[in-house]
Amino acid sequence: MRPPVQDPHLQDPPLRHPPAQRLSVALACAQGEWPYDDWPAPDDPYVGRVLHLTPPFRVPEGTDVVVLRCDEPLDALADLGVTTVPVIVVSPRRDTETVVEVFRGGAGYLVEGDYCTCMLSSAVMAATIGHTYLSPAACAALREGARRMSTADAAMERLRKLLSPRERQIMELLSTGLGAQEIGLRLRLSEKTIRNNLSNIYAKLEARGSTDAVLRWLGAAPVLRT
């Protein structure tokens, strides 16, 4: 296993290019009320409108991202049903099994008390470009799940040897919850270069996207046959 996550999102600069049109977010609270009456702020660079949904949740047309606040994420996601809109789960649950299952489903995950409203806005923006955003505690839970489910060391070593040193470096950063733009800033490379590297990585790992690639990299998904 790699060293523990060092709260990367709390240190990263915000995305540098806000969307031309601010995003519309559907806020679905399965239990309780939304605690942030001041979100989004009038000058939020990413989120322009929040629609509060009541059960049974029906995501309206024109919604860019769903933020689902719930005590039991797996039950709440099942109630939400299939949606083509990206979902970010906000929950007090931080156990490994729940976080891994939500991540496998492609949803972002923010643990209550482990994020700020700025991080929430960044997570919303990241979701629209296909990045699965995790708060530091959720990322740590995912890594713990990978440690438990990890396949044999020899098989994992063969998988990692498929990648170049630069690609392995990128995968390490991707697995801590960073997106292409943040990785580029860390490595002083252009976002386009990082995305080209990620495309090569996905092909080598036979991964469908970033979520699948991270699961394979951490040993939480079947390793390729060689």
Contacts in CASP RR format, 6 or more apart in sequence:
PFRMAT RR
TARGET T0000
AUTHOR 0000-0000-0000
METHOD contacts of the structure
MODEL  1
MRPPVQDPHLQDPPLRHPPAQRLSVALACAQGEWPYDDWPAPDDPYVGRV
LHLTPPFRVPEGTDVVVLRCDEPLDALADLGVTTVPVIVVSPRRDTETVV
EVFRGGAGYLVEGDYCTCMLSSAVMAATIGHTYLSPAACAALREGARRMS
TADAAMERLRKLLSPRERQIMELLSTGLGAQEIGLRLRLSEKTIRNNLSN
IYAKLEARGSTDAVLRWLGAAPVLRT
1 143 0 8 1.000
1 146 0 8 1.000
1 147 0 8 1.000
1 150 0 8 1.000
2 143 0 8 1.000
2 172 0 8 1.000
2 175 0 8 1.000
4 140 0 8 1.000
4 143 0 8 1.000
5 136 0 8 1.000
5 139 0 8 1.000
5 140 0 8 1.000
5 143 0 8 1.000
5 176 0 8 1.000
7 136 0 8 1.000
8 136 0 8 1.000
8 139 0 8 1.000
8 176 0 8 1.000
8 177 0 8 1.000
8 178 0 8 1.000
8 182 0 8 1.000
9 115 0 8 1.000
9 119 0 8 1.000
9 122 0 8 1.000
9 133 0 8 1.000
9 135 0 8 1.000
9 136 0 8 1.000
9 177 0 8 1.000
10 119 0 8 1.000
10 136 0 8 1.000
12 178 0 8 1.000
12 182 0 8 1.000
12 185 0 8 1.000
13 182 0 8 1.000
13 185 0 8 1.000
14 45 0 8 1.000
14 118 0 8 1.000
14 122 0 8 1.000
15 46 0 8 1.000
15 122 0 8 1.000
15 125 0 8 1.000
15 126 0 8 1.000
15 181 0 8 1.000
15 182 0 8 1.000
16 181 0 8 1.000
18 45 0 8 1.000
18 46 0 8 1.000
18 125 0 8 1.000
19 46 0 8 1.000
19 125 0 8 1.000
19 128 0 8 1.000
22 44 0 8 1.000
22 45 0 8 1.000
22 46 0 8 1.000
22 47 0 8 1.000
22 48 0 8 1.000
22 49 0 8 1.000
23 46 0 8 1.000
23 47 0 8 1.000
23 48 0 8 1.000
23 49 0 8 1.000
23 64 0 8 1.000
23 65 0 8 1.000
23 124 0 8 1.000
23 125 0 8 1.000
23 128 0 8 1.000
24 48 0 8 1.000
24 49 0 8 1.000
24 50 0 8 1.000
24 51 0 8 1.000
24 62 0 8 1.000
24 63 0 8 1.000
24 64 0 8 1.000
25 40 0 8 1.000
25 47 0 8 1.000
25 48 0 8 1.000
25 49 0 8 1.000
25 50 0 8 1.000
25 51 0 8 1.000
25 63 0 8 1.000
25 64 0 8 1.000
25 65 0 8 1.000
25 66 0 8 1.000
25 67 0 8 1.000
25 124 0 8 1.000
26 50 0 8 1.000
26 51 0 8 1.000
26 53 0 8 1.000
26 57 0 8 1.000
26 59 0 8 1.000
26 60 0 8 1.000
26 63 0 8 1.000
26 65 0 8 1.000
26 66 0 8 1.000
26 67 0 8 1.000
26 85 0 8 1.000
27 34 0 8 1.000
27 50 0 8 1.000
27 51 0 8 1.000
27 52 0 8 1.000
27 53 0 8 1.000
27 66 0 8 1.000
27 67 0 8 1.000
27 69 0 8 1.000
28 53 0 8 1.000
28 57 0 8 1.000
28 66 0 8 1.000
28 67 0 8 1.000
28 68 0 8 1.000
28 69 0 8 1.000
28 76 0 8 1.000
28 80 0 8 1.000
29 52 0 8 1.000
29 53 0 8 1.000
29 69 0 8 1.000
29 70 0 8 1.000
30 55 0 8 1.000
30 68 0 8 1.000
30 69 0 8 1.000
30 70 0 8 1.000
30 71 0 8 1.000
30 72 0 8 1.000
30 76 0 8 1.000
30 79 0 8 1.000
31 69 0 8 1.000
31 70 0 8 1.000
31 71 0 8 1.000
32 69 0 8 1.000
34 52 0 8 1.000
34 69 0 8 1.000
36 117 0 8 1.000
36 120 0 8 1.000
38 117 0 8 1.000
39 47 0 8 1.000
39 50 0 8 1.000
39 117 0 8 1.000
39 120 0 8 1.000
39 121 0 8 1.000
40 46 0 8 1.000
40 47 0 8 1.000
40 48 0 8 1.000
40 50 0 8 1.000
40 117 0 8 1.000
40 121 0 8 1.000
41 117 0 8 1.000
44 121 0 8 1.000
45 121 0 8 1.000
46 121 0 8 1.000
46 122 0 8 1.000
46 124 0 8 1.000
46 125 0 8 1.000
47 121 0 8 1.000
47 124 0 8 1.000
51 60 0 8 1.000
51 63 0 8 1.000
53 59 0 8 1.000
55 79 0 8 1.000
56 79 0 8 1.000
57 66 0 8 1.000
57 68 0 8 1.000
57 79 0 8 1.000
57 80 0 8 1.000
59 66 0 8 1.000
59 80 0 8 1.000
59 83 0 8 1.000
59 85 0 8 1.000
63 85 0 8 1.000
64 85 0 8 1.000
64 86 0 8 1.000
64 124 0 8 1.000
64 128 0 8 1.000
65 85 0 8 1.000
65 86 0 8 1.000
65 87 0 8 1.000
65 88 0 8 1.000
65 124 0 8 1.000
65 127 0 8 1.000
65 128 0 8 1.000
66 80 0 8 1.000
66 83 0 8 1.000
66 85 0 8 1.000
66 86 0 8 1.000
66 87 0 8 1.000
66 88 0 8 1.000
67 87 0 8 1.000
67 88 0 8 1.000
67 90 0 8 1.000
67 120 0 8 1.000
67 124 0 8 1.000
68 76 0 8 1.000
68 77 0 8 1.000
68 80 0 8 1.000
68 87 0 8 1.000
68 88 0 8 1.000
68 89 0 8 1.000
68 90 0 8 1.000
68 107 0 8 1.000
69 90 0 8 1.000
69 91 0 8 1.000
70 76 0 8 1.000
70 89 0 8 1.000
70 90 0 8 1.000
70 91 0 8 1.000
71 91 0 8 1.000
71 92 0 8 1.000
71 93 0 8 1.000
72 91 0 8 1.000
72 93 0 8 1.000
73 89 0 8 1.000
73 91 0 8 1.000
73 93 0 8 1.000
73 98 0 8 1.000
73 102 0 8 1.000
73 107 0 8 1.000
73 109 0 8 1.000
74 98 0 8 1.000
74 101 0 8 1.000
74 102 0 8 1.000
76 89 0 8 1.000
77 87 0 8 1.000
77 89 0 8 1.000
77 102 0 8 1.000
77 105 0 8 1.000
77 107 0 8 1.000
80 87 0 8 1.000
86 107 0 8 1.000
86 108 0 8 1.000
86 127 0 8 1.000
86 128 0 8 1.000
86 130 0 8 1.000
87 106 0 8 1.000
87 107 0 8 1.000
87 108 0 8 1.000
87 127 0 8 1.000
88 107 0 8 1.000
88 108 0 8 1.000
88 109 0 8 1.000
88 110 0 8 1.000
88 120 0 8 1.000
88 123 0 8 1.000
88 124 0 8 1.000
88 127 0 8 1.000
88 133 0 8 1.000
89 102 0 8 1.000
89 107 0 8 1.000
89 108 0 8 1.000
89 109 0 8 1.000
89 110 0 8 1.000
90 110 0 8 1.000
90 112 0 8 1.000
90 115 0 8 1.000
90 120 0 8 1.000
91 98 0 8 1.000
91 109 0 8 1.000
91 110 0 8 1.000
91 111 0 8 1.000
91 112 0 8 1.000
92 111 0 8 1.000
92 112 0 8 1.000
93 99 0 8 1.000
93 111 0 8 1.000
94 111 0 8 1.000
94 114 0 8 1.000
94 137 0 8 1.000
94 138 0 8 1.000
94 141 0 8 1.000
95 141 0 8 1.000
96 141 0 8 1.000
96 142 0 8 1.000
96 144 0 8 1.000
96 145 0 8 1.000
96 148 0 8 1.000
97 145 0 8 1.000
98 141 0 8 1.000
99 109 0 8 1.000
99 134 0 8 1.000
99 138 0 8 1.000
99 141 0 8 1.000
99 142 0 8 1.000
99 145 0 8 1.000
100 141 0 8 1.000
100 142 0 8 1.000
100 145 0 8 1.000
100 149 0 8 1.000
100 220 0 8 1.000
102 108 0 8 1.000
102 109 0 8 1.000
103 109 0 8 1.000
103 132 0 8 1.000
103 134 0 8 1.000
103 138 0 8 1.000
103 142 0 8 1.000
103 211 0 8 1.000
103 214 0 8 1.000
103 215 0 8 1.000
104 211 0 8 1.000
104 215 0 8 1.000
105 211 0 8 1.000
106 132 0 8 1.000
106 211 0 8 1.000
107 132 0 8 1.000
108 123 0 8 1.000
108 127 0 8 1.000
108 132 0 8 1.000
108 133 0 8 1.000
108 134 0 8 1.000
108 138 0 8 1.000
109 133 0 8 1.000
109 134 0 8 1.000
109 135 0 8 1.000
109 138 0 8 1.000
110 119 0 8 1.000
110 120 0 8 1.000
110 123 0 8 1.000
110 133 0 8 1.000
110 134 0 8 1.000
110 135 0 8 1.000
110 138 0 8 1.000
111 135 0 8 1.000
111 137 0 8 1.000
111 138 0 8 1.000
114 135 0 8 1.000
114 136 0 8 1.000
114 137 0 8 1.000
114 138 0 8 1.000
115 123 0 8 1.000
115 135 0 8 1.000
119 135 0 8 1.000
122 133 0 8 1.000
123 133 0 8 1.000
126 132 0 8 1.000
126 133 0 8 1.000
126 179 0 8 1.000
127 133 0 8 1.000
130 210 0 8 1.000
131 179 0 8 1.000
131 180 0 8 1.000
131 210 0 8 1.000
132 177 0 8 1.000
132 210 0 8 1.000
132 211 0 8 1.000
132 214 0 8 1.000
133 177 0 8 1.000
134 142 0 8 1.000
134 177 0 8 1.000
139 176 0 8 1.000
139 177 0 8 1.000
142 214 0 8 1.000
142 218 0 8 1.000
142 220 0 8 1.000
143 175 0 8 1.000
143 218 0 8 1.000
145 218 0 8 1.000
145 220 0 8 1.000
146 215 0 8 1.000
146 218 0 8 1.000
146 219 0 8 1.000
146 220 0 8 1.000
149 219 0 8 1.000
149 220 0 8 1.000
150 156 0 8 1.000
150 218 0 8 1.000
150 219 0 8 1.000
150 220 0 8 1.000
151 219 0 8 1.000
151 222 0 8 1.000
151 223 0 8 1.000
155 223 0 8 1.000
156 219 0 8 1.000
156 223 0 8 1.000
158 223 0 8 1.000
158 224 0 8 1.000
158 226 0 8 1.000
159 205 0 8 1.000
159 216 0 8 1.000
159 217 0 8 1.000
159 223 0 8 1.000
159 224 0 8 1.000
160 168 0 8 1.000
160 217 0 8 1.000
162 204 0 8 1.000
162 205 0 8 1.000
162 224 0 8 1.000
163 171 0 8 1.000
163 201 0 8 1.000
163 204 0 8 1.000
163 205 0 8 1.000
166 197 0 8 1.000
167 197 0 8 1.000
167 200 0 8 1.000
167 201 0 8 1.000
167 204 0 8 1.000
169 187 0 8 1.000
170 183 0 8 1.000
170 187 0 8 1.000
170 194 0 8 1.000
170 197 0 8 1.000
170 198 0 8 1.000
170 201 0 8 1.000
171 201 0 8 1.000
171 213 0 8 1.000
171 214 0 8 1.000
171 217 0 8 1.000
173 179 0 8 1.000
173 182 0 8 1.000
173 183 0 8 1.000
173 186 0 8 1.000
173 187 0 8 1.000
174 183 0 8 1.000
174 198 0 8 1.000
174 210 0 8 1.000
174 213 0 8 1.000
174 214 0 8 1.000
174 217 0 8 1.000
175 214 0 8 1.000
175 217 0 8 1.000
175 218 0 8 1.000
178 186 0 8 1.000
179 210 0 8 1.000
180 191 0 8 1.000
180 194 0 8 1.000
180 195 0 8 1.000
180 198 0 8 1.000
181 191 0 8 1.000
181 194 0 8 1.000
183 189 0 8 1.000
183 194 0 8 1.000
184 190 0 8 1.000
184 191 0 8 1.000
184 193 0 8 1.000
184 194 0 8 1.000
187 194 0 8 1.000
198 210 0 8 1.000
198 213 0 8 1.000
201 207 0 8 1.000
201 213 0 8 1.000
202 208 0 8 1.000
202 209 0 8 1.000
202 210 0 8 1.000
202 212 0 8 1.000
202 213 0 8 1.000
205 212 0 8 1.000
205 213 0 8 1.000
205 216 0 8 1.000
205 217 0 8 1.000
205 224 0 8 1.000
206 224 0 8 1.000
207 213 0 8 1.000
207 216 0 8 1.000
212 221 0 8 1.000
215 221 0 8 1.000
216 222 0 8 1.000
216 223 0 8 1.000
216 224 0 8 1.000
END
